[in-house]
Amino acid sequence: MQIKKLTEAILRIDTTVNKIQFDKEWFYSVEDLEDYLKEDLEGIESVTFPLDFDGVKYPIKCTTWDDLQRFLEKDPVENFRTSVLKNRGKK
C-alpha cells in the first residue's frame, strides 16, 4: 500500500477538515486533523477561532500548516528521554 504525501494544498481543499483564513494564513481544526491523520496532536501549538457551523459559532482549537509539520517531525521519544534522565539521578 502506498501512502500519499500530505501537502497543504490537499489539506486546504479537503472538506473533512474545517479551516479558517486569518491574516493571510490558514488555520486548521486540530480535532479534524486528529481524525484525518489518525494522530494524537495533544501539545501542538494552537489558537482558538470561532468557526461557524450552521449559523452558530463555536470556539475551535486551530493550528497552522507550519505548526503541524513541526509537531509531526518532532522526535516521538524526546520527552521520554528527558524524563528518564531526570529521574535517573533521583533515588
N, C-alpha and C positions, 0 to 999 in steps of 0.2 A: 504494500500500500504506500502510495506516495503522498506526502503531506505538502499542501500548497503553502508558499511563503505568504505570510500576512503582511500587507502593506497598509499604510494609512488610507490610500485611495480605495482599497477594498473595504476597509472598515467604514469609511465615510459614506459609501453607497449601501451598506448593509442595513436593512430596515429593522433587524432584530436588536440593534444596539442604538439606544437613544443617545442623541448628541445635541450640542448647542454650540453656536459660534459666538464668541465673545472677544471683542478687541482683536479681530482678525485671526484668532486662534480657535481651533476646535477642541471641545471638551466632550469626553465620552463617559456615559454612566458606568461607574465601577461595578455595580451589581450586574448590569448587562454584559460587561466584559468578562466577569467571572463565569457567567453562563456560557458565553460564546467560546471562551478559551478553555473552559473546564479547569480553571486555575483559581487558587485562593489568592486574592490580591490584598489581603489584610496588611496594612502598613504602607500601602502605596500612597504617594503624595496626592492629595486631592483637595478640591474646593467644593462647596455646596452651591448649586444653582437651582432656582425654581423652574422646573420643567413642567410644561403644560400637557396634561392628559385629559382629553375631552372637556376642555374649558376649565379644568381645575389645576392649579399649580401645586406641585409637591416639591419639597426640598430633596434634591438628589445629589449624592456624592459623585463628583465627576473628576476625571483626570485627563491629562494631555497625552498625545502620542509619544512625546519625548519621555514623559514620566513613566509611561507604560513600558517603553523599550528599556529604560534604565532599570526598572524594577525586575523585568523578566531576565535581564542579563546578570543580575546580582547573583553572587555565589550562594547557592541554597544552604550551605552548611556554615556560612560566615558567622552567624550568631551562636551556633552550637560550639564552634571552636573557641570563641572568646569566652563563653560561659564555662567551658571545661577548663580553660587556662586559669580563669579567675577562681574557680572552685578548687583547683589543684593545690593552691597554697593554703587553703583553709582546712584545718583539721580539728 
